[in-house]
Amino acid sequence: MEKIIEIKNVNKGYMLGEENVPVLKDVNFTVEKGEFVAILGPSGSGKTTLMNIIGCMDVLDSGEYYLNGRAIHDTKEKYLTEVRNKDIGFIFQNYQLIPTYNVMQNIMMPLLMRGMSHKEARNQCMEIVKLLGIDHRLEHKPNELSGGQKQRVSIARALASEPAVLLADEPTGALDSSSGQEVLKLFKKLNEMGNTIVMITHDLNVAQNAKRIVHIVDGVLSEA
């Protein structure tokens, strides 16, 4: 199988005063194309740091990281924005939608940032909004949407760039249980369609919706 994510012996720490506090310790992690993997860990376990490294929002101290065949550990920081925009579809707990933009503008934004024309971007997004059941809300602003609808917009924006991997950070954390279940069903459907998904969560019940669970505790990653 084709490897989308390959992390080898990755270490990461942060300076606390004059002391370097290790957060990730010799982490090895592989995700193959079409997988749906949950990274499960309590608060302070290192899962957010690992997510930031996977998402190219932070750099590792040592080790190797390959994303969709590219050696991220050897990629200059100025090129990481391009990698984030092209290869990673981010889905955040708090949605991170632009409040002054309507639904369609929020979804199209990554494509427009890549230089796509407005017409081309809209055409590419129409199929996605129909798939996610938000095609009747395109002119609405985020404050006119329910939490579940906001997360669908966030997912649609992530899908628009046709990324190598969808990276979801506590995607049901701000939702009630019913809306959360709907989002998890949607992830399963997207995975069945061939999308590679990595989901970060502290909740075992959420993690069990993935096809594979890895645990992180005190910066050490282990298979379930």
Summary of the structure (lengths in Angstrom):
residues: 224
radius of gyration: 17.4
end to end distance: 20.8
largest distance: 54.7
contacts: 695
relative contact order: 0.20
helix: 38%
strand: 29%
